[in-house]
Amino acid sequence: MSNRYSGAMEPEIVKSDEQWRAELSPDRYAVLRRAATEAPFSGSLLHVDGEGVFRCGGCGQRLFASTHKFDSGCGWPSFDQCEPGTIVERTDRSLFPERTEILCARCGGHLGHVFNDGPTATGLRYCVNSLAIDFDETPERT
């Protein structure tokens, strides 16, 4: 079964723009709710390589295991696989060439993009903004 999901899924967590602004820092709000992108090589999680999981910065959903993180050299944390059912994909035509945007399936937060140029057997590179995720060294939490 593929870990990739496309299409329009209604997020489980729905909040008003005011609620998101009150809960998130301005930078995190810009990325998660307005699809901004942090500058390459500036993210706090780029070089985090410990054991644990990476969770959505908006809702805490577990998105990526640390065992799937790799250094792609692109300037953002990169993963070759997501946790099943946690990512929604949609076409992003904001730049040329067309890209595939990735969003948290639980809250709809913008995470980054996925590309078909990964170096592992999956062939995928999930390129994620550090501001969109948190690192958790206690993965047994849900």
Secondary structure, DSSP 8 states (H G I E B T S, - for coil): --S--BS----S----HHHHHHHS-HHHHHHHHH-----TT--TTTT--SSSEEEETTT--EEEEGGGEE--SSSS-EES---TT-EEEEEE-SSSS-EEEEEETTT--EEEEEES--SSTT--EEEE-GGGEEEES-TT--
